[in-house]
Amino acid sequence: MSQKPDTGTLFGIPYNFERPSVSRLIAAHWQPGERMLVEKPFGIGYTLNLANWRAWIALGIIGGLVYTERAQEESTPEASEEAVDVLVE
């Protein structure tokens, strides 16, 4: 019986199921000179490269969207559960 590979690509998406180490986790998230998305150190897909300035802009935008959504939820009163009549002609 052949052993399945721990790393590779499937339909162009990288995967890596090798046992992670702290140094490999840090090195994967900090790669100066590389693009914004880099291969994950463990799992399937891509992660943000925190050495790239575009990743920080993306994190700022995501944080702003989460903040405004939570602020909007707090200011919106609870919806009442009264019946609503809908007339269709």
C-alpha positions as YAML, in Angstrom:
chain: A
units: angstrom
residues:
- id: 1
  name: MET
  ca: [0.00, 0.00, 0.00]
- id: 2
  name: SER
  ca: [1.44, 3.36, -1.00]
- id: 3
  name: GLN
  ca: [1.64, 6.23, 1.43]
- id: 4
  name: LYS
  ca: [-0.23, 9.44, 0.53]
- id: 5
  name: PRO
  ca: [1.92, 12.58, 0.12]
- id: 6
  name: ASP
  ca: [1.80, 15.16, 2.94]
- id: 7
  name: THR
  ca: [2.25, 18.14, 0.62]
- id: 8
  name: GLY
  ca: [1.23, 19.02, -2.91]
- id: 9
  name: THR
  ca: [-1.52, 20.68, -4.91]
- id: 10
  name: LEU
  ca: [-5.03, 19.60, -5.74]
- id: 11
  name: PHE
  ca: [-6.74, 21.45, -8.61]
- id: 12
  name: GLY
  ca: [-4.15, 24.23, -8.23]
- id: 13
  name: ILE
  ca: [-4.76, 24.72, -4.48]
- id: 14
  name: PRO
  ca: [-1.81, 23.85, -2.22]
- id: 15
  name: TYR
  ca: [-2.11, 21.59, 0.80]
- id: 16
  name: ASN
  ca: [0.33, 20.69, 3.55]
- id: 17
  name: PHE
  ca: [-0.39, 18.16, 6.29]
- id: 18
  name: GLU
  ca: [3.12, 17.86, 7.72]
- id: 19
  name: ARG
  ca: [3.35, 18.33, 11.46]
- id: 20
  name: PRO
  ca: [3.68, 22.12, 12.03]
- id: 21
  name: SER
  ca: [6.52, 23.68, 13.99]
- id: 22
  name: VAL
  ca: [6.67, 27.15, 15.51]
- id: 23
  name: SER
  ca: [9.47, 28.26, 13.21]
- id: 24
  name: ARG
  ca: [7.58, 27.06, 10.13]
- id: 25
  name: LEU
  ca: [4.39, 28.85, 11.29]
- id: 26
  name: ILE
  ca: [6.26, 32.14, 11.77]
- id: 27
  name: ALA
  ca: [8.20, 31.77, 8.52]
- id: 28
  name: ALA
  ca: [5.00, 31.13, 6.56]
- id: 29
  name: HIS
  ca: [3.32, 34.32, 7.79]
- id: 30
  name: TRP
  ca: [6.38, 36.57, 7.36]
- id: 31
  name: GLN
  ca: [7.96, 36.30, 3.91]
- id: 32
  name: PRO
  ca: [9.43, 39.64, 2.77]
- id: 33
  name: GLY
  ca: [9.50, 40.04, -0.98]
- id: 34
  name: GLU
  ca: [6.67, 37.58, -1.60]
- id: 35
  name: ARG
  ca: [3.11, 38.32, -2.68]
- id: 36
  name: MET
  ca: [0.18, 39.04, -0.33]
- id: 37
  name: LEU
  ca: [-1.13, 35.45, -0.26]
- id: 38
  name: VAL
  ca: [1.26, 32.59, 0.52]
- id: 39
  name: GLU
  ca: [0.76, 28.87, 1.06]
- id: 40
  name: LYS
  ca: [-0.50, 27.88, 4.51]
- id: 41
  name: PRO
  ca: [2.03, 26.20, 6.80]
- id: 42
  name: PHE
  ca: [-0.63, 23.61, 7.72]
- id: 43
  name: GLY
  ca: [-3.90, 22.83, 6.00]
- id: 44
  name: ILE
  ca: [-5.42, 23.66, 2.64]
- id: 45
  name: GLY
  ca: [-5.19, 26.94, 0.76]
- id: 46
  name: TYR
  ca: [-3.50, 30.27, 1.31]
- id: 47
  name: THR
  ca: [-2.90, 32.71, 4.17]
- id: 48
  name: LEU
  ca: [-1.86, 36.37, 4.47]
- id: 49
  name: ASN
  ca: [1.81, 37.31, 4.28]
- id: 50
  name: LEU
  ca: [2.15, 39.88, 7.06]
- id: 51
  name: ALA
  ca: [5.40, 41.21, 5.58]
- id: 52
  name: ASN
  ca: [3.41, 42.59, 2.63]
- id: 53
  name: TRP
  ca: [1.78, 46.01, 3.06]
- id: 54
  name: ARG
  ca: [-1.32, 44.90, 1.11]
- id: 55
  name: ALA
  ca: [-2.11, 42.31, 3.79]
- id: 56
  name: TRP
  ca: [-2.25, 45.05, 6.44]
- id: 57
  name: ILE
  ca: [-4.63, 47.10, 4.29]
- id: 58
  name: ALA
  ca: [-6.85, 44.02, 3.86]
- id: 59
  name: LEU
  ca: [-6.82, 43.42, 7.63]
- id: 60
  name: GLY
  ca: [-7.71, 47.08, 8.27]
- id: 61
  name: ILE
  ca: [-10.64, 46.94, 5.84]
- id: 62
  name: ILE
  ca: [-11.92, 43.68, 7.33]
- id: 63
  name: GLY
  ca: [-11.57, 45.09, 10.85]
- id: 64
  name: GLY
  ca: [-13.46, 48.24, 9.85]
- id: 65
  name: LEU
  ca: [-16.28, 46.23, 8.31]
- id: 66
  name: VAL
  ca: [-16.60, 44.03, 11.41]
- id: 67
  name: TYR
  ca: [-16.59, 47.10, 13.66]
- id: 68
  name: THR
  ca: [-19.32, 48.88, 11.67]
- id: 69
  name: GLU
  ca: [-21.45, 45.73, 11.51]
- id: 70
  name: ARG
  ca: [-21.28, 45.22, 15.27]
- id: 71
  name: ALA
  ca: [-22.02, 48.90, 15.92]
- id: 72
  name: GLN
  ca: [-25.01, 48.70, 13.58]
- id: 73
  name: GLU
  ca: [-26.33, 45.57, 15.33]
- id: 74
  name: GLU
  ca: [-26.14, 47.30, 18.72]
- id: 75
  name: SER
  ca: [-28.01, 50.39, 17.50]
- id: 76
  name: THR
  ca: [-30.76, 48.47, 15.67]
- id: 77
  name: PRO
  ca: [-33.73, 47.62, 17.90]
- id: 78
  name: GLU
  ca: [-34.91, 44.02, 17.99]
- id: 79
  name: ALA
  ca: [-37.42, 43.12, 15.30]
- id: 80
  name: SER
  ca: [-40.88, 42.56, 16.67]
- id: 81
  name: GLU
  ca: [-42.53, 39.26, 15.95]
- id: 82
  name: GLU
  ca: [-45.90, 40.71, 15.02]
- id: 83
  name: ALA
  ca: [-47.77, 39.34, 12.04]
- id: 84
  name: VAL
  ca: [-47.54, 41.40, 8.86]
- id: 85
  name: ASP
  ca: [-50.37, 41.50, 6.35]
- id: 86
  name: VAL
  ca: [-49.33, 41.35, 2.71]
- id: 87
  name: LEU
  ca: [-51.88, 42.26, 0.07]
- id: 88
  name: VAL
  ca: [-51.39, 40.90, -3.42]
- id: 89
  name: GLU
  ca: [-53.68, 42.05, -6.19]
...
